[in-house]
Amino acid sequence: SRTTWVAVVDGILYVPCGFPALKTWPHEALRDGRAVLRIDGRRYARQAVRETDPARLRRLGAEVQRKYAAGDAEAAVAGEKVWFFRMDPRPAA
């Protein structure tokens, strides 16, 4: 279980991970992206997919910087000190 920030760009929810080299969950998400988000007490089954598009990452960095006053989030994204995972609906079994 993790408490995290979120960013929404173009109506798509993303979960950022700062300093992924120091954490285990982002690497687990790369191997098996199944996730359950809990928002306002409701659970949502999702598939975490790492975002790699440079233009989208710049926009995500700008959104985190705007929303959380997170210093230079755009530079952190460019330096891969922050990864973003897109929270896609989980495919039907």
Number of C-alpha atoms within 10 A of each C-alpha: 8 6 7 8 12 17 22 14 12 7 7 10 15 22 19 23 20 17 14 16 13 9 11 9 14 22 12 11 16 13 9 12 21 18 18 16 16 12 8 6 7 8 11 14 15 17 20 23 18 18 16 11 8 11 8 14 20 16 17 25 24 19 19 20 16 13 12 12 11 14 11 13 22 21 14 17 23 14 10 16 16 19 24 26 22 19 23 17 13 15 9 4 3
